[in-house]
Amino acid sequence: MYAYVARQPILNRQQRTVGYELLFRDGEHNAFPDIEANTATSRLLVENYMAVGDDLATASQRTFINFPHDSLVKLLPLLLPRHKVVIEVLETCIPDDELFAAIRHLNKQGYTIALDDFDLQPAWQRFMPYVHVIKLDFIKLGCQRACAFVAQHENRRLKFLAEKVESREEFEAARAAGFHLFQGYYFSKPELLKNRQVTPETLTTLRLLREISRTPVDFPRVERIISSDVSLSYLLLRYVNSAAHRTLSPIGNFKQALVYLGEEKIKLFVSVVAAAHASIRKPRELYILSLQRARMCEELARGSGIALNSDQAFLAGMFSLLDALLDKPLPKLLELLPLSEEVHSALLLRQGPLGDILNLLDAYDNADWDSTARYCQRLGMNEAQVANVYHQTLRWLASYQIPYQK
């Protein structure tokens, strides 16, 4: 299955693109679907910031993202890099004390705040010291009323964005009135983009939600659950090594990632991933096979006649089917993950002892017994060991309540 997003450019007074508004979509039809707003926001965050790197939707420019009331109160924007996003407060938000506290906190954390589809209500006045951009809808307010509002407030430090501009006449009027930014069909309709979905198993996500609800959080248990799902593993390593964090050295294993993020950020991460993918169907067999390969690589590394790091072997097996899961070239995906050179060589070139283990798995799976024997010899083991690891792995999968399907 695929994840969809539309982006619409935001231009300055010289009609140069300075950012994009990201608009959630769930199919080829370029319109907002019938979906709950908080779920749409969660999916947009996961599918366009955690799952992929600087893709077409988020590359180079700032992105404006709509946040409904609950997502803001829960501080979900803290998952995003503050220098790359503008937090849009949806027009459906209620300007209550909870929202005010959230906006003030996000402002103090350095985030740029925009009021979307601003309706001029007095209740929003106390928010103004913490807001940077006001978007005025030309269809809802009308060109004349929107321009008059900007003219009356031109001495404020705010920037004004003319939204839903549909003609050159409206653009010229808005620019003359003092608008700084512009968006609408006159410039460009939203462009539809798609990526392969990264969707964790429902059972795994539920177990993880249960664990992060405990006080205090048992990090070893959380680590074991995350390492049992290829999607969660990929999303966590992608997220913790993203530009939002900029660690001095890359984080290449789950334990380091969990310790670095801390309890609150882990709870945010899990909650947004769970909300994003609670109801999405997924290619179950690929996930099961990825987990099977990870476990077999780990056990074969421990049982080999040469010194091998079993943790690195687990990662090599876990991510060996990542291109099939995400429908993207493996080299492109691995650029986003801080894996060791040993794991990179194994995955991309099938070189080194870890490469031999991956080749051994392929040979065994294809009943190529000559190749199986050859790789066993190179790794200092025998075919009986491989068969034993295979059957142990099936029993291990059963312990996770994941039925293996051949």
Secondary structure in CASP SS format (residue, H / E / C, confidence):
PFRMAT SS
TARGET T0000
AUTHOR 0000-0000-0000
METHOD secondary structure of the structure
MODEL  1
M C 1.00
Y E 1.00
A E 1.00
Y E 1.00
V E 1.00
A E 1.00
R E 1.00
Q E 1.00
P E 1.00
I E 1.00
L E 1.00
N C 1.00
R C 1.00
Q C 1.00
Q C 1.00
R C 1.00
T E 1.00
V E 1.00
G E 1.00
Y E 1.00
E E 1.00
L E 1.00
L E 1.00
F E 1.00
R E 1.00
D C 1.00
G C 1.00
E C 1.00
H C 1.00
N C 1.00
A C 1.00
F C 1.00
P C 1.00
D C 1.00
I C 1.00
E C 1.00
A H 1.00
N H 1.00
T H 1.00
A H 1.00
T H 1.00
S H 1.00
R H 1.00
L H 1.00
L H 1.00
V H 1.00
E H 1.00
N H 1.00
Y H 1.00
M H 1.00
A C 1.00
V C 1.00
G C 1.00
D C 1.00
D C 1.00
L C 1.00
A C 1.00
T C 1.00
A C 1.00
S C 1.00
Q C 1.00
R E 1.00
T E 1.00
F E 1.00
I E 1.00
N E 1.00
F E 1.00
P C 1.00
H H 1.00
D H 1.00
S H 1.00
L H 1.00
V H 1.00
K C 1.00
L C 1.00
L H 1.00
P H 1.00
L H 1.00
L H 1.00
L C 1.00
P C 1.00
R C 1.00
H C 1.00
K C 1.00
V E 1.00
V E 1.00
I E 1.00
E E 1.00
V E 1.00
L C 1.00
E C 1.00
T C 1.00
C C 1.00
I C 1.00
P C 1.00
D C 1.00
D H 1.00
E H 1.00
L H 1.00
F H 1.00
A H 1.00
A H 1.00
I H 1.00
R H 1.00
H H 1.00
L H 1.00
N H 1.00
K H 1.00
Q C 1.00
G C 1.00
Y C 1.00
T E 1.00
I E 1.00
A E 1.00
L E 1.00
D C 1.00
D C 1.00
F C 1.00
D C 1.00
L C 1.00
Q C 1.00
P H 1.00
A H 1.00
W H 1.00
Q H 1.00
R H 1.00
F H 1.00
M H 1.00
P H 1.00
Y H 1.00
V C 1.00
H C 1.00
V E 1.00
I E 1.00
K E 1.00
L E 1.00
D E 1.00
F H 1.00
I H 1.00
K H 1.00
L H 1.00
G C 1.00
C H 1.00
Q H 1.00
R H 1.00
A H 1.00
C H 1.00
A H 1.00
F H 1.00
V H 1.00
A H 1.00
Q H 1.00
H C 1.00
E C 1.00
N C 1.00
R C 1.00
R C 1.00
L C 1.00
K E 1.00
F E 1.00
L E 1.00
A E 1.00
E E 1.00
K C 1.00
V C 1.00
E C 1.00
S C 1.00
R H 1.00
E H 1.00
E H 1.00
F H 1.00
E H 1.00
A H 1.00
A H 1.00
R H 1.00
A H 1.00
A H 1.00
G C 1.00
F C 1.00
H C 1.00
L E 1.00
F E 1.00
Q C 1.00
G C 1.00
Y C 1.00
Y C 1.00
F C 1.00
S C 1.00
K C 1.00
P C 1.00
E E 1.00
L E 1.00
L E 1.00
K E 1.00
N E 1.00
R E 1.00
Q C 1.00
V C 1.00
T C 1.00
P C 1.00
E C 1.00
T H 1.00
L H 1.00
T H 1.00
T H 1.00
L H 1.00
R H 1.00
L H 1.00
L H 1.00
R H 1.00
E H 1.00
I H 1.00
S C 1.00
R C 1.00
T C 1.00
P C 1.00
V C 1.00
D C 1.00
F H 1.00
P H 1.00
R H 1.00
V H 1.00
E H 1.00
R H 1.00
I H 1.00
I H 1.00
S C 1.00
S C 1.00
D C 1.00
V H 1.00
S H 1.00
L H 1.00
S H 1.00
Y H 1.00
L H 1.00
L H 1.00
L H 1.00
R H 1.00
Y H 1.00
V H 1.00
N C 1.00
S C 1.00
A C 1.00
A C 1.00
H C 1.00
R C 1.00
T C 1.00
L C 1.00
S C 1.00
P C 1.00
I C 1.00
G C 1.00
N C 1.00
F H 1.00
K H 1.00
Q H 1.00
A H 1.00
L H 1.00
V H 1.00
Y H 1.00
L H 1.00
G H 1.00
E H 1.00
E H 1.00
K H 1.00
I H 1.00
K H 1.00
L H 1.00
F H 1.00
V H 1.00
S H 1.00
V H 1.00
V H 1.00
A H 1.00
A H 1.00
A H 1.00
H H 1.00
A C 1.00
S C 1.00
I C 1.00
R C 1.00
K C 1.00
P C 1.00
R H 1.00
E H 1.00
L H 1.00
Y H 1.00
I H 1.00
L H 1.00
S H 1.00
L H 1.00
Q H 1.00
R H 1.00
A H 1.00
R H 1.00
M H 1.00
C H 1.00
E H 1.00
E H 1.00
L H 1.00
A H 1.00
R H 1.00
G H 1.00
S C 1.00
G C 1.00
I C 1.00
A C 1.00
L C 1.00
N C 1.00
S H 1.00
D H 1.00
Q H 1.00
A H 1.00
F H 1.00
L H 1.00
A H 1.00
G H 1.00
M H 1.00
F C 1.00
S C 1.00
L C 1.00
L H 1.00
D H 1.00
A H 1.00
L H 1.00
L H 1.00
D C 1.00
K C 1.00
P C 1.00
L H 1.00
P H 1.00
K H 1.00
L H 1.00
L H 1.00
E C 1.00
L C 1.00
L C 1.00
P C 1.00
L C 1.00
S C 1.00
E H 1.00
E H 1.00
V H 1.00
H H 1.00
S H 1.00
A H 1.00
L H 1.00
L H 1.00
L H 1.00
R C 1.00
Q C 1.00
G H 1.00
P H 1.00
L H 1.00
G H 1.00
D H 1.00
I H 1.00
L H 1.00
N H 1.00
L H 1.00
L H 1.00
D H 1.00
A H 1.00
Y H 1.00
D H 1.00
N C 1.00
A C 1.00
D C 1.00
W H 1.00
D H 1.00
S H 1.00
T H 1.00
A H 1.00
R H 1.00
Y H 1.00
C H 1.00
Q H 1.00
R H 1.00
L H 1.00
G C 1.00
M C 1.00
N C 1.00
E H 1.00
A H 1.00
Q H 1.00
V H 1.00
A H 1.00
N H 1.00
V H 1.00
Y H 1.00
H H 1.00
Q H 1.00
T H 1.00
L H 1.00
R H 1.00
W H 1.00
L H 1.00
A H 1.00
S H 1.00
Y C 1.00
Q C 1.00
I C 1.00
P C 1.00
Y C 1.00
Q C 1.00
K C 1.00
END
